[in-house]
Amino acid sequence: MSQCTFAEHNVSSGLKQKRKLRRFIPIIINEYKHSECSISYVFVSDEHLWEMNKVYLNHDTYTDIITFDLTEKKSDHIVGDMYISVDRVKENAVLHKISYTNELLRVLIHGALHLCGFGDKTKVQKEIMRTLEDTWIKKFSNFD
């Protein structure tokens, strides 16, 4: 059985439609991995995620999300922890002239797509990722 959880670490995410998201995110995983999942989203500050980025990934930059794929080898159950900077999502929403809610949904979906094996390092990967994000955002808006 799939599960999707949300936690806040010293921030308020303002995340809406949690029940809907708990049902929707596993559908993304199942679409590409054909498996159940256990996914945890943790909302943090910019500073917290920046420290994590330095310690765990050796990157001295701010980012909106870090995805840790904790799936065991040869397991058919996807496990992942995702850390999201609420500050960065807010800033990116203003930058892209979209609502915070929409940008947050994009980041949630982005992390799920990483767990499905999609990357975003090259220009082509970024284009594919953006197309998939847009597709899943549309699907979410029609999901009951």
C-alpha positions as CSV (number, residue, x, y, z in Angstrom):
1,M,0.0,0.0,0.0
2,S,1.3,3.4,-1.0
3,Q,1.6,6.3,1.4
4,C,2.6,10.0,1.1
5,T,3.2,12.2,4.1
6,F,3.9,15.9,4.7
7,A,5.8,17.4,7.5
8,E,6.9,21.0,8.4
9,H,10.2,21.7,10.1
10,N,10.0,25.2,11.6
11,V,8.1,26.6,8.6
12,S,4.6,26.8,7.4
13,S,4.2,25.3,4.0
14,G,0.6,26.5,3.3
15,L,0.1,23.2,1.5
16,K,-3.5,22.8,0.5
17,Q,-5.4,19.7,-0.7
18,K,-3.2,17.2,1.3
19,R,-5.7,14.4,1.1
20,K,-5.9,14.8,-2.7
21,L,-2.1,14.9,-3.0
22,R,-1.8,11.8,-0.8
23,R,-3.9,9.9,-3.4
24,F,-2.4,11.6,-6.4
25,I,1.4,11.4,-5.9
26,P,1.4,7.6,-5.7
27,I,-0.4,7.5,-9.1
28,I,2.7,9.3,-10.6
29,I,5.0,6.7,-9.1
30,N,2.8,3.8,-10.3
31,E,2.6,5.2,-13.8
32,Y,6.4,4.9,-14.4
33,K,7.5,2.4,-11.8
34,H,4.4,0.1,-11.6
35,S,4.9,-0.1,-7.8
36,E,3.7,1.0,-4.4
37,C,5.6,3.8,-2.7
38,S,6.3,5.4,0.7
39,I,7.1,9.1,0.1
40,S,7.8,11.8,2.7
41,Y,7.8,15.5,1.9
42,V,9.5,17.7,4.6
43,F,9.1,21.5,4.3
44,V,12.1,23.5,5.5
45,S,13.7,26.9,5.3
46,D,16.2,28.1,2.7
47,E,19.0,27.9,5.2
48,H,18.1,24.4,6.3
49,L,18.0,23.1,2.7
50,W,21.2,25.0,1.9
51,E,23.0,23.2,4.7
52,M,21.6,19.8,3.6
53,N,22.8,20.6,0.1
54,K,26.3,21.3,1.3
55,V,26.5,18.3,3.6
56,Y,24.8,15.6,1.6
57,L,25.4,16.7,-2.0
58,N,28.5,18.9,-1.7
59,H,26.7,21.7,-3.4
60,D,27.1,25.2,-2.0
61,T,23.9,26.5,-3.5
62,Y,20.3,27.2,-2.7
63,T,17.7,24.9,-4.2
64,D,14.0,24.3,-4.0
65,I,14.0,20.6,-3.5
66,I,16.4,17.7,-2.6
67,T,15.2,14.2,-3.3
68,F,16.7,11.2,-1.6
69,D,15.8,7.9,-3.2
70,L,15.9,5.4,-0.4
71,T,14.6,2.5,-2.4
72,E,16.4,-0.7,-1.7
73,K,18.1,-2.5,-4.6
74,K,15.8,-5.0,-6.3
75,S,12.8,-3.7,-4.4
76,D,9.5,-3.1,-6.0
77,H,8.5,-0.6,-3.3
78,I,9.7,3.0,-4.0
79,V,10.9,4.9,-0.9
80,G,11.9,8.5,-0.9
81,D,12.4,11.5,1.3
82,M,12.1,15.0,-0.2
83,Y,13.0,18.2,1.4
84,I,11.5,21.4,0.0
85,S,12.5,25.0,0.8
86,V,9.3,27.0,1.3
87,D,11.4,30.2,0.9
88,R,12.8,29.1,-2.5
89,V,9.3,28.0,-3.7
90,K,7.9,31.4,-2.8
91,E,10.8,33.2,-4.6
92,N,10.4,31.1,-7.7
93,A,6.7,31.7,-7.8
94,V,7.3,35.5,-7.9
95,L,10.1,35.0,-10.4
96,H,7.9,33.0,-12.8
97,K,4.8,35.1,-12.1
98,I,2.7,32.1,-10.9
99,S,0.9,31.4,-7.7
100,Y,2.8,29.9,-4.7
101,T,0.3,27.0,-4.7
102,N,1.1,26.3,-8.4
103,E,4.8,26.4,-7.9
104,L,4.6,24.2,-4.8
105,L,2.6,21.6,-6.8
106,R,5.2,21.7,-9.5
107,V,8.0,21.0,-7.0
108,L,6.0,18.2,-5.3
109,I,5.5,16.6,-8.8
110,H,9.2,17.3,-9.7
111,G,10.4,15.3,-6.7
112,A,8.1,12.4,-7.5
113,L,9.4,12.4,-11.1
114,H,13.0,12.2,-9.8
115,L,12.0,9.0,-7.9
116,C,10.7,7.6,-11.1
117,G,14.1,8.0,-12.7
118,F,13.7,11.3,-14.5
119,G,16.7,13.7,-14.3
120,D,17.2,17.4,-14.9
121,K,20.9,17.8,-15.4
122,T,21.0,18.3,-19.2
123,K,19.0,20.7,-21.4
124,V,17.0,17.8,-22.9
125,Q,16.3,16.3,-19.5
126,K,15.1,19.7,-18.2
127,E,12.7,20.0,-21.2
128,I,11.4,16.5,-20.6
129,M,11.0,17.2,-16.9
130,R,9.1,20.5,-17.5
131,T,6.8,18.8,-20.0
132,L,6.0,16.0,-17.5
133,E,5.5,18.5,-14.7
134,D,3.0,20.4,-16.8
135,T,1.2,17.2,-17.8
136,W,0.8,16.1,-14.2
137,I,-0.3,19.5,-13.0
138,K,-3.1,19.4,-15.6
139,K,-4.0,15.9,-14.4
140,F,-4.1,17.0,-10.8
141,S,-6.5,19.8,-11.6
142,N,-8.9,17.2,-13.1
143,F,-8.3,14.6,-10.3
144,D,-11.0,13.9,-7.8
